[in-house]
């Protein structure tokens, strides 16, 4: 495991969320659980080969955009969606799942 793999939790208007990364790619996000400890535990379960760390600059920018978006700043969405779609194209095929466990429709 290199220093470019990790996860971090961060405060938002809806609670403590989390993000996981590998290099400059987001590999997962987590909406708040019922407590910060449960959010952290969920990330450790979902990404067992990562450790909690300070996100690199590229990931920190995504975190800042997520914080702004979840606080209701709509001007952030276009930049965030551009970044997300780029990240999704570079992620492993079929690795994305919706909250209900299903896979998103292929565009």
TAJOQUI-V539587 format. One record per helix or strand of 3 or more residues. SS is the DSSP state (H for helix, E for strand). FROM is the first residue (numbers start at 1). LEN is the number of residues. If there is no record, write none. Layout:
BEGIN
ss=<SS & SS>
from=<FROM & FROM>
len=<LEN & LEN>
END
This chain:
BEGIN
ss=<E & E & E & H & H & H>
from=<5 & 15 & 25 & 36 & 57 & 74>
len=<8 & 8 & 6 & 11 & 14 & 17>
END
